[in-house]
Amino acid sequence: MSELQKGDIVTAIYKTGKYIAEYVEERPNGMLVRILAVQKHPMQGDLHHPKDAEVGFFHERRALSYREGAMIPKQMVKKFSGEVPDYNQSLKDALEKMKAELTNETGAWGEMSLRNLEALEKEYFAQ
């Protein structure tokens, strides 16, 4: 993916979240990016058992922070074209979208995920 130049804007999928980020550099273990906005909030729970509440530990998964650096596998980084939204607004929009999707989920996983997201939302926007 040598066509990327430092400062290019990309989308990056990290675990189950999707972000708009600034490309920093390629390294042997992936692409280093700096987060600018959230497109999809990470799913809650165990990554290895998606949508399963009956796991040893139900993980609370935070979105990556504004300007946080992340090492992303090369195949998960794509060039982005378009406006980069404000980080806080994009985070709020991604949370609202995921919460709306979870209202259609029945069962323990949906309930636990919704509780996690509501707690995260309070942390994200507590000022």
DSSP file (Angstrom, degrees, kcal/mol; ACC not computed):
  #  RESIDUE AA STRUCTURE BP1 BP2  ACC     N-H-->O    O-->H-N    N-H-->O    O-->H-N    TCO  KAPPA ALPHA  PHI   PSI    X-CA   Y-CA   Z-CA
    1    1 A M    >         0   0    0      0, 0.0     3,-1.5     0, 0.0    25,-0.0   0.000 360.0 360.0 360.0  43.6    0.0    0.0    0.0
    2    2 A S  T 3   +     0   0    0      1,-0.3    24,-0.0     3,-0.0     0, 0.0   0.571 360.0  82.5 -69.9  -9.0    2.9    2.3   -0.8
    3    3 A E  T 3  S+     0   0    0      2,-0.1     2,-0.3     0, 0.0    -1,-0.3   0.656  72.1  96.0 -72.0 -11.9    0.5    4.8   -2.6
    4    4 A L    <   -     0   0    0     -3,-1.5     2,-0.3     4,-0.0    22,-0.1  -0.587  61.2-159.9 -78.5 139.0   -0.3    6.3    0.8
    5    5 A Q    >   -     0   0    0     -2,-0.3     3,-2.6    20,-0.1    18,-0.2  -0.869  35.5 -84.0-114.8 150.9    1.6    9.3    1.9
    6    6 A K  T 3  S+     0   0    0     -2,-0.3    18,-0.2     1,-0.3     3,-0.1  -0.284 119.0  26.8 -51.5 131.2    2.1   10.7    5.4
    7    7 A G  T 3  S+     0   0    0     16,-3.0    -1,-0.3     1,-0.3    17,-0.1   0.246  85.8 139.3  96.0 -12.7   -1.0   12.8    6.2
    8    8 A D    <   -     0   0    0     -3,-2.6    15,-3.3    15,-0.2     2,-0.5  -0.311  55.3-119.8 -61.8 148.9   -3.4   11.0    3.8
    9    9 A I  E     +A   22   0A   0     71,-0.3    71,-2.7    13,-0.2     2,-0.3  -0.806  42.1 169.1 -95.3 132.2   -6.8   10.4    5.2
   10   10 A V  E     -AB  21  79A   0     11,-3.0    11,-3.0    -2,-0.5     2,-0.4  -0.850  36.0-119.0-134.0 164.8   -7.9    6.8    5.5
   11   11 A T  E     -AB  20  78A   0     67,-3.3    67,-2.2    -2,-0.3     2,-0.4  -0.880  32.8-169.0-100.8 147.1  -10.5    4.5    6.9
   12   12 A A  E     -AB  19  77A   0      7,-2.4     7,-2.6    -2,-0.4     2,-0.6  -0.992  15.4-150.1-141.0 128.5   -9.2    2.0    9.4
   13   13 A I  E     -A   18   0A   0     63,-1.7     2,-0.5    -2,-0.4     5,-0.2  -0.883  17.6-178.1 -99.5 122.9  -11.0   -1.0   10.9
   14   14 A Y  E >   -A   17   0A   0      3,-2.2     3,-2.5    -2,-0.6     2,-0.4  -0.969  62.9 -47.4-126.5 115.4   -9.7   -1.9   14.4
   15   15 A K  T 3  S-     0   0    0     -2,-0.5    -2,-0.0     1,-0.3     0, 0.0  -0.489 124.0 -26.7  55.1-115.5  -11.2   -4.9   16.0
   16   16 A T  T 3  S+     0   0    0     -2,-0.4    -1,-0.3    27,-0.2     2,-0.3   0.319 121.6  91.1-110.1  10.2  -14.9   -4.2   15.4
   17   17 A G  E <   -A   14   0A   0     -3,-2.5    -3,-2.2    25,-0.1     2,-0.4  -0.688  60.6-148.8-100.2 157.2  -14.8   -0.4   15.2
   18   18 A K  E     +AC  13  40A   0     22,-2.1    21,-3.1    -2,-0.3    22,-2.2  -0.993  20.6 179.8-128.3 136.1  -14.3    1.6   12.1
   19   19 A Y  E     -AC  12  38A   0     -7,-2.6    -7,-2.4    -2,-0.4     2,-0.5  -0.871  31.9-128.9-132.7 157.9  -12.5    5.0   12.0
   20   20 A I  E     +AC  11  37A   0     17,-2.3    16,-3.0    -2,-0.3    17,-2.0  -0.947  47.5 166.2-102.0 132.0  -11.4    7.9    9.8
   21   21 A A  E     -AC  10  35A   0    -11,-3.0   -11,-3.0    -2,-0.5     2,-0.5  -0.907  41.0-107.7-145.3 166.0   -7.8    8.5   10.5
   22   22 A E  E     -AC   9  34A   0     12,-3.0    12,-2.4    -2,-0.3     2,-0.3  -0.876  37.9-124.0 -97.7 128.5   -4.6   10.2    9.3
   23   23 A Y  E     + C   0  33A   0    -15,-3.3   -16,-3.0    -2,-0.5    10,-0.2  -0.570  33.4 172.5 -72.7 130.3   -2.0    7.8    7.9
   24   24 A V  E     -     0   0A   0      8,-2.7     2,-0.3     1,-0.3     9,-0.2   0.830  53.9 -42.9-103.7 -57.4    1.3    8.2    9.7
   25   25 A E  E     - C   0  32A   0      7,-1.4     7,-3.1   -19,-0.1     2,-0.4  -0.981  47.4-104.4-169.9 160.3    3.6    5.4    8.4
   26   26 A E  E     - C   0  31A   0     -2,-0.3     5,-0.2     5,-0.2   -24,-0.0  -0.775  37.0-178.0 -91.9 138.3    3.9    1.8    7.4
   27   27 A R  E >   - C   0  30A   0      3,-3.3     3,-1.8    -2,-0.4    -2,-0.0  -0.848  43.2 -99.3-128.4 166.6    5.7   -0.5    9.8
   28   28 A P  T 3  S+     0   0    0      0, 0.0     3,-0.1     0, 0.0    -1,-0.0   0.828 123.0  44.5 -57.7 -31.2    6.5   -4.2    9.5
   29   29 A N  T 3  S-     0   0    0      1,-0.2     2,-0.3    44,-0.1    -3,-0.0   0.277 127.6 -64.1 -99.7  12.3    3.5   -5.1   11.7
   30   30 A G  E <   -C   27   0A   0     -3,-1.8    -3,-3.3    43,-0.1     2,-0.5  -0.943  69.3 -43.3 145.3-164.2    0.9   -2.8   10.1
   31   31 A M  E     -CD  26  72A   0     41,-3.4    41,-3.0    -2,-0.3     2,-0.6  -0.901  42.8-140.1-107.9 129.7    0.0    0.8    9.4
   32   32 A L  E     +CD  25  71A   0     -7,-3.1    -8,-2.7    -2,-0.5    -7,-1.4  -0.794  30.8 173.6 -88.5 124.8    0.3    3.4   12.1
   33   33 A V  E     -CD  23  70A   0     37,-2.4    37,-2.3    -2,-0.6     2,-0.5  -0.889  29.3-135.2-128.1 160.3   -2.7    5.8   11.9
   34   34 A R  E     -CD  22  69A   0    -12,-2.4   -12,-3.0    -2,-0.3    35,-0.2  -0.980  32.2-119.6-118.0 122.4   -3.9    8.7   14.1
   35   35 A I  E     +C   21   0A   0     33,-2.5    32,-3.3    -2,-0.5   -14,-0.2  -0.351  39.0 163.3 -69.2 133.1   -7.7    8.6   14.8
   36   36 A L  E     -     0   0A   0    -16,-3.0     2,-0.3     1,-0.4   -15,-0.2   0.631  64.8  -1.3-117.3 -29.1   -9.7   11.6   13.6
   37   37 A A  E     -C   20   0A   0    -17,-2.0   -17,-2.3    28,-0.1     2,-0.5  -0.984  63.1-117.2-160.4 161.1  -13.4   10.4   13.7
   38   38 A V  E     +C   19   0A   0     49,-0.4   -19,-0.3    -2,-0.3    56,-0.2  -0.917  24.1 171.9-108.0 126.8  -15.5    7.3   14.5
   39   39 A Q  E    S+     0   0A   0    -21,-3.1     2,-0.4    -2,-0.5   -20,-0.2   0.769  77.9  14.4 -98.8 -36.1  -17.6    5.7   11.8
   40   40 A K  E    S-C   18   0A   0    -22,-2.2   -22,-2.1    57,-0.0    -1,-0.4  -0.976  77.4-130.2-142.8 125.5  -18.7    2.6   13.7
   41   41 A H        -     0   0    0     -2,-0.4    21,-0.1    53,-0.3    22,-0.1  -0.477  39.2 -98.0 -71.8 143.1  -18.4    2.1   17.4
   42   42 A P        -     0   0    0      0, 0.0    19,-0.2     0, 0.0   -25,-0.1  -0.281  40.0-109.7 -60.2 145.4  -16.8   -1.2   18.5
   43   43 A M        -     0   0    0      1,-0.1     2,-0.2    -3,-0.1   -27,-0.2  -0.377  33.5-119.1 -69.8 154.6  -19.2   -4.0   19.4
   44   44 A Q        +     0   0    0     16,-0.1     7,-0.4    65,-0.1     2,-0.2  -0.574  68.6  32.3 -93.7 159.6  -19.4   -5.0   23.1
   45   45 A G  S    S-     0   0    0     14,-2.8     2,-0.5    -2,-0.2     8,-0.1  -0.561 103.9 -14.1  98.8-161.2  -18.5   -8.4   24.5
   46   46 A D    >   -     0   0    0      6,-0.5     3,-1.1     3,-0.4     6,-0.2  -0.695  48.4-150.1 -86.6 122.9  -16.0  -11.1   23.5
   47   47 A L  T 3  S+     0   0    0     -2,-0.5    -1,-0.1     1,-0.3    -3,-0.0   0.806  99.1  52.3 -60.4 -30.2  -14.5  -10.6   20.0
   48   48 A H  T 3  S+     0   0    0      1,-0.3    -1,-0.3    -3,-0.0    -2,-0.0   0.612 117.2  37.7 -84.7 -12.7  -14.1  -14.4   19.7
   49   49 A H  S X  S-     0   0    0     -3,-1.1     3,-1.5     3,-0.1    -3,-0.4  -0.558  86.2-162.5-134.9  69.0  -17.7  -15.1   20.6
   50   50 A P  T 3  S+     0   0    0      0, 0.0    -3,-0.1     0, 0.0     3,-0.1  -0.218  72.9   6.6 -59.5 140.9  -19.7  -12.2   18.9
   51   51 A K  T 3  S+     0   0    0     -7,-0.4     2,-0.5     1,-0.2    58,-0.2   0.733  99.1 125.0  60.7  26.3  -23.2  -11.7   20.2
   52   52 A D    <   -     0   0    0     -3,-1.5    -6,-0.5    -6,-0.2    -1,-0.2  -0.970  37.4-178.2-118.1 120.3  -22.7  -14.2   23.0
   53   53 A A        +     0   0    0     -2,-0.5     2,-1.7     1,-0.2    -1,-0.1   0.641  69.2  83.9 -87.9 -16.3  -23.4  -13.1   26.5
   54   54 A E        +     0   0    0     -5,-0.0     2,-0.3     3,-0.0    -1,-0.2  -0.404  66.6 120.1 -88.5  61.5  -22.4  -16.4   28.0
   55   55 A V  S    S-     0   0    0     -2,-1.7     3,-0.2    -3,-0.1   -10,-0.0  -0.814  76.6-109.0-120.6 162.6  -18.7  -15.8   28.1
   56   56 A G  S    S+     0   0    0     -2,-0.3     2,-0.4     1,-0.2    -1,-0.1   0.882 106.6  14.5 -58.4 -40.5  -16.2  -15.7   31.0
   57   57 A F        -     0   0    0     -3,-0.0     2,-0.9     2,-0.0    -1,-0.2  -0.970  69.8-145.5-141.5 121.6  -15.9  -11.9   30.8
   58   58 A F        -     0   0    0     -2,-0.4     2,-0.1    -3,-0.2    -5,-0.1  -0.773  31.2-139.2 -89.2 105.5  -18.2   -9.5   28.8
   59   59 A H        -     0   0    0     -2,-0.9   -14,-2.8     1,-0.1     2,-0.7  -0.358   6.0-140.9 -73.1 139.1  -15.8   -6.8   27.6
   60   60 A E        -     0   0    0    -16,-0.2     2,-0.7    -2,-0.1   -16,-0.1  -0.897  23.6-157.6 -92.1 120.0  -16.6   -3.2   27.6
   61   61 A R        -     0   0    0     -2,-0.7     2,-0.2   -19,-0.2    59,-0.1  -0.888   4.1-159.4-110.6 112.0  -15.1   -1.9   24.3
   62   62 A R        -     0   0    0     -2,-0.7     2,-0.2     1,-0.1     3,-0.1  -0.497  23.2-110.8 -82.5 152.1  -14.3    1.8   24.1
   63   63 A A        -     0   0    0     -2,-0.2    -1,-0.1     1,-0.1   -22,-0.1  -0.534  44.6 -94.7 -73.7 150.2  -13.9    3.7   20.8
   64   64 A L        -     0   0    0     -2,-0.2    -1,-0.1     1,-0.1     3,-0.1  -0.405  49.2-110.9 -63.9 146.3  -10.3    4.8   20.1
   65   65 A S    >   -     0   0    0      1,-0.1     3,-1.9     4,-0.1   -30,-0.3  -0.283  38.3 -78.1 -80.4 162.7   -9.7    8.4   21.2
   66   66 A Y  T 3  S+     0   0    0      1,-0.3   -30,-0.2   -30,-0.1    -1,-0.1  -0.418 117.7   3.0 -60.2 129.3   -9.2   11.5   19.2
   67   67 A R  T 3  S+     0   0    0    -32,-3.3    -1,-0.3     1,-0.3     2,-0.2   0.496  93.6 149.0  69.0   7.5   -5.6   11.6   17.8
   68   68 A E    <   -     0   0    0     -3,-1.9   -33,-2.5   -33,-0.1     2,-0.3  -0.498  46.7-126.2 -68.6 137.9   -4.9    8.2   19.4
   69   69 A G  E     -D   34   0A   0    -35,-0.2     2,-0.4    -2,-0.2   -35,-0.2  -0.664  31.0-178.2 -84.3 141.4   -2.3    6.2   17.5
   70   70 A A  E     -D   33   0A   0    -37,-2.3   -37,-2.4    -2,-0.3     2,-0.7  -1.000  26.8-134.2-142.4 140.5   -3.3    2.7   16.4
   71   71 A M  E     -D   32   0A   0     -2,-0.4   -39,-0.2   -39,-0.2   -41,-0.0  -0.856  32.3-172.9 -94.4 117.1   -1.4    0.0   14.6
   72   72 A I  E     -D   31   0A   0    -41,-3.0   -41,-3.4    -2,-0.7   -58,-0.1  -0.900  30.6-104.7-116.0 136.4   -3.8   -1.4   12.0
   73   73 A P    >   -     0   0    0      0, 0.0     3,-2.2     0, 0.0   -60,-0.2  -0.332  36.0-118.2 -56.0 141.1   -3.3   -4.5    9.7
   74   74 A K  G >  S+     0   0    0      1,-0.3     3,-1.6     2,-0.2   -44,-0.0   0.842 112.0  56.8 -52.8 -41.0   -2.5   -3.3    6.2
   75   75 A Q  G 3  S+     0   0    0      1,-0.3    -1,-0.3     3,-0.0   -45,-0.0   0.601 101.3  59.3 -71.2  -8.6   -5.6   -4.9    4.6
   76   76 A M  G <  S+     0   0    0     -3,-2.2   -63,-1.7   -63,-0.1     2,-0.5   0.301  89.6  84.7-100.5   7.8   -7.8   -2.9    7.0
   77   77 A V  E <   +B   12   0A   0     -3,-1.6     2,-0.3   -65,-0.2   -65,-0.2  -0.952  52.9 170.3-115.5 125.9   -6.6    0.5    5.8
   78   78 A K  E     -B   11   0A   0    -67,-2.2   -67,-3.3    -2,-0.5    -3,-0.0  -0.976  39.9 -98.5-133.4 146.8   -8.2    2.1    2.8
   79   79 A K  E     -B   10   0A   0     -2,-0.3     2,-0.4   -69,-0.3   -69,-0.3  -0.354  39.7-148.0 -62.0 142.1   -7.9    5.6    1.4
   80   80 A F        -     0   0    0    -71,-2.7     2,-0.4   -59,-0.1   -71,-0.3  -0.918  13.6-170.9-116.2 138.7  -10.8    7.9    2.4
   81   81 A S        +     0   0    0     -2,-0.4     2,-0.3     2,-0.1   -71,-0.0  -0.999  47.9  55.1-128.3 133.8  -12.3   10.7    0.3
   82   82 A G  S    S-     0   0    0     -2,-0.4     2,-0.3     2,-0.0    -2,-0.1  -0.828  91.2 -36.6 139.3-178.7  -14.8   13.1    1.8
   83   83 A E        -     0   0    0     -2,-0.3    -2,-0.1     1,-0.0     0, 0.0  -0.555  50.4-132.8 -76.5 137.5  -15.3   15.4    4.7
   84   84 A V        -     0   0    0     -2,-0.3     3,-0.1   -64,-0.0    -1,-0.0  -0.834  28.4-139.4 -88.9 117.2  -13.7   14.4    8.0
   85   85 A P        -     0   0    0      0, 0.0     2,-0.1     0, 0.0   -65,-0.1  -0.258  29.8 -82.3 -73.3 164.4  -16.4   15.0   10.7
   86   86 A D     >  -     0   0    0      1,-0.1     4,-2.6   -49,-0.1     5,-0.2  -0.437  40.2-128.6 -60.5 136.1  -15.8   16.4   14.1
   87   87 A Y  H  > S+     0   0    0      1,-0.2     4,-2.7     2,-0.2   -49,-0.4   0.942 104.6  46.8 -57.5 -52.5  -14.6   13.6   16.4
   88   88 A N  H  > S+     0   0    0      1,-0.2     4,-2.4     2,-0.2    -1,-0.2   0.898 114.7  46.8 -61.2 -40.8  -17.1   14.2   19.2
   89   89 A Q  H  > S+     0   0    0      2,-0.2     4,-2.7     1,-0.2    -1,-0.2   0.904 112.5  50.2 -66.9 -39.9  -20.0   14.4   16.8
   90   90 A S  H  X S+     0   0    0     -4,-2.6     4,-2.5     2,-0.2    -2,-0.2   0.889 111.0  49.4 -65.5 -37.9  -18.9   11.3   15.0
   91   91 A L  H  X S+     0   0    0     -4,-2.7     4,-2.5    -5,-0.2    -2,-0.2   0.931 111.9  48.2 -64.5 -45.6  -18.6    9.4   18.3
   92   92 A K  H  X S+     0   0    0     -4,-2.4     4,-2.5    -5,-0.2    -2,-0.2   0.924 113.1  47.8 -60.5 -45.4  -22.1   10.5   19.3
   93   93 A D  H  X S+     0   0    0     -4,-2.7     4,-2.4     2,-0.2    -2,-0.2   0.907 111.8  49.7 -62.5 -43.3  -23.5    9.5   16.0
   94   94 A A  H  X S+     0   0    0     -4,-2.5     4,-2.2   -56,-0.2   -53,-0.3   0.892 111.8  48.8 -64.4 -40.2  -21.8    6.1   16.0
   95   95 A L  H  X S+     0   0    0     -4,-2.5     4,-2.8     2,-0.2    -2,-0.2   0.933 111.5  49.0 -63.6 -46.1  -23.1    5.5   19.6
   96   96 A E  H  X S+     0   0    0     -4,-2.5     4,-2.3     1,-0.2    -2,-0.2   0.902 111.4  49.9 -61.3 -41.8  -26.6    6.5   18.6
   97   97 A K  H  X S+     0   0    0     -4,-2.4     4,-2.1     2,-0.2    -1,-0.2   0.929 113.0  45.5 -64.0 -45.0  -26.6    4.2   15.6
   98   98 A M  H  X S+     0   0    0     -4,-2.2     4,-2.2     1,-0.2    -2,-0.2   0.901 112.0  51.6 -67.1 -39.5  -25.3    1.2   17.6
   99   99 A K  H  X S+     0   0    0     -4,-2.8     4,-1.2     2,-0.2    -1,-0.2   0.903 109.4  50.9 -62.7 -39.9  -27.8    1.8   20.4
  100  100 A A  H  < S+     0   0    0     -4,-2.3     4,-0.5     1,-0.2     3,-0.3   0.908 110.4  49.1 -63.0 -42.1  -30.6    1.9   17.8
  101  101 A E  H >< S+     0   0    0     -4,-2.1     3,-1.1     1,-0.2     4,-0.2   0.880 108.4  54.5 -63.7 -37.2  -29.4   -1.4   16.3
  102  102 A L  H >< S+     0   0    0     -4,-2.2     3,-1.4     1,-0.3    -1,-0.2   0.750  92.6  69.4 -71.3 -23.5  -29.3   -2.9   19.8
  103  103 A T  T 3< S+     0   0    0     -4,-1.2    -1,-0.3    -3,-0.3    -2,-0.2   0.752  98.8  52.7 -66.3 -19.8  -32.9   -2.0   20.5
  104  104 A N  T <  S+     0   0    0     -3,-1.1     2,-0.4    -4,-0.5    -1,-0.3   0.526  91.3  95.2 -88.9  -7.1  -33.8   -4.7   17.9
  105  105 A E    <   -     0   0    0     -3,-1.4     2,-0.4    -4,-0.2    -3,-0.0  -0.694  60.8-158.9 -86.0 132.2  -31.7   -7.3   19.6
  106  106 A T        +     0   0    0     -2,-0.4     4,-0.3     4,-0.1     3,-0.2  -0.828  49.3  39.5-104.9 151.5  -33.4   -9.6   22.0
  107  107 A G  S  > S-     0   0    0     -2,-0.4     4,-1.8     1,-0.2     5,-0.1  -0.380  99.8 -54.9 105.7 177.0  -31.6  -11.5   24.7
  108  108 A A  H  > S+     0   0    0      1,-0.2     4,-3.0     2,-0.2     5,-0.3   0.849 124.2  58.3 -65.5 -39.3  -28.8  -11.0   27.2
  109  109 A W  H  > S+     0   0    0    -58,-0.2     4,-2.6     1,-0.2    -1,-0.2   0.938 108.7  45.8 -60.2 -46.7  -26.1   -9.9   24.7
  110  110 A G  H  > S+     0   0    0     -4,-0.3     4,-2.4     2,-0.2    -1,-0.2   0.910 115.0  47.4 -61.1 -44.1  -28.2   -7.0   23.5
  111  111 A E  H  X S+     0   0    0     -4,-1.8     4,-2.1     2,-0.2    -2,-0.2   0.924 114.4  45.8 -64.4 -45.4  -29.1   -5.9   27.0
  112  112 A M  H  X S+     0   0    0     -4,-3.0     4,-2.3     2,-0.2    -2,-0.2   0.896 113.2  50.3 -66.4 -39.4  -25.5   -6.1   28.3
  113  113 A S  H  X S+     0   0    0     -4,-2.6     4,-2.7    -5,-0.3    -2,-0.2   0.918 109.5  50.6 -63.7 -44.2  -24.2   -4.3   25.2
  114  114 A L  H  X S+     0   0    0     -4,-2.4     4,-2.3     1,-0.2    -2,-0.2   0.902 110.0  50.1 -62.3 -41.8  -26.7   -1.5   25.6
  115  115 A R  H  X S+     0   0    0     -4,-2.1     4,-2.1     2,-0.2    -1,-0.2   0.925 111.0  49.6 -61.7 -44.6  -25.8   -1.1   29.3
  116  116 A N  H  X S+     0   0    0     -4,-2.3     4,-2.7     1,-0.2    -2,-0.2   0.937 111.4  48.6 -59.1 -47.1  -22.1   -0.9   28.4
  117  117 A L  H  X S+     0   0    0     -4,-2.7     4,-2.7     1,-0.2    -1,-0.2   0.880 109.8  51.3 -63.7 -38.6  -22.8    1.7   25.7
  118  118 A E  H  X S+     0   0    0     -4,-2.3     4,-1.5     2,-0.2    -1,-0.2   0.894 112.1  46.9 -66.0 -38.6  -24.8    3.8   28.0
  119  119 A A  H  X S+     0   0    0     -4,-2.1     4,-1.8     2,-0.2    -2,-0.2   0.916 113.3  48.8 -66.8 -43.0  -22.1    3.7   30.6
  120  120 A L  H  X S+     0   0    0     -4,-2.7     4,-3.3     1,-0.2     5,-0.2   0.903 106.4  56.7 -62.6 -41.1  -19.4    4.6   28.0
  121  121 A E  H  X S+     0   0    0     -4,-2.7     4,-2.0     1,-0.2    -1,-0.2   0.898 106.3  50.0 -58.7 -41.3  -21.6    7.4   26.7
  122  122 A K  H  X S+     0   0    0     -4,-1.5     4,-0.5     1,-0.2    -1,-0.2   0.903 113.9  45.8 -63.5 -41.0  -21.6    9.0   30.2
  123  123 A E  H >< S+     0   0    0     -4,-1.8     3,-0.8     1,-0.2    -2,-0.2   0.931 111.7  51.6 -67.0 -45.8  -17.8    8.6   30.4
  124  124 A Y  H 3< S+     0   0    0     -4,-3.3    -2,-0.2     1,-0.2    -1,-0.2   0.889 121.1  30.8 -58.7 -41.6  -17.2   10.0   26.9
  125  125 A F  H 3< S+     0   0    0     -4,-2.0     2,-0.6    -5,-0.2    -1,-0.2   0.225  82.2 125.9-110.3  14.2  -19.2   13.1   27.3
  126  126 A A    <<        0   0    0     -3,-0.8    -4,-0.0    -4,-0.5    -3,-0.0  -0.638 360.0 360.0 -74.0 116.2  -18.8   13.8   31.1
  127  127 A Q              0   0    0     -2,-0.6    -1,-0.2     0, 0.0    -4,-0.0   0.290 360.0 360.0-141.8 360.0  -17.5   17.4   31.3
